Amino acid sequence: MRDFDIDRPGRTRQYKSIQKHHRTSQHRNANKWKDKDLEINTFDSADYGSFTRELTKDSWEDSKKNLWGFLDNFPFVGTEKEQFGFFPVPTNPSDRWHGYPVIPFTKGYEIEDSLLKKWVVDEVLDEDDIPSIKKRKRL
């Protein structure tokens, strides 16, 4: 499967699914999504800042404007049983967003405390979940 664009009417952030992050990709060093629907839904949760696509919520972004997403009840979204997706802010503002599953296990990707606290306040994460996330363990 090749790269493909996901048009998101009414949203500023448009998405591109990158082939090297597809389950069937031969790229050995790329984290891979379990399937296309999980990839898109993880991005939507990050962009909307909710599991229900409410327009009243703030996006789940860190201080660098990167997006972080996960799904209700923490299903595995990656082929290595990752539960969180990372969506780096595009270098060029006219480029589409893309991302890949990263947590747990992938080193070098840390969810900032401020975002973890936001998730607790918004009641999408329990305070008890934070130590596991910081230790790169599954929820």
Steps between C-alpha positions, in 0.01 A plus 500: 500500500637843407475833683147636489333823606218506754279801433339634815230750403469789742836430665815710462730202545490269201661155518726281286540132576864413426576161344802420718270509806249255349482150644604347167806721453843342463667789686643320800586807707163675469227467760182372337129551553288189554253624239385810317190559713700495824750743347229745393306472825817558705574814299140616536512458879820708509365771270156526661631449853231241567382156399168641379621769259353781708586839354515664843818326617863604452727273298735272690821682421827545682695824544658453154153462340550129426183296542460190717208261468355184643163329496240441769589197715857498356478238224822411320537727200846383390630164385732484802206561736555876525209691651592863419565677173738791439430754227788746450408849388579531126812700416314676220161638613343401167600133542260240631549347842609139544595284796586163641440290812765549770406424860568285685853389426634748243778701663539868427127575510386649827153636563534828688363524852271787400327281240473206740339734756260634235388144425437441871302825532301413186437154651639303207785366712523408869773640723596136569585452130775763494777296669445215252521736203821656637648152549404398143254235612165408350184623662 
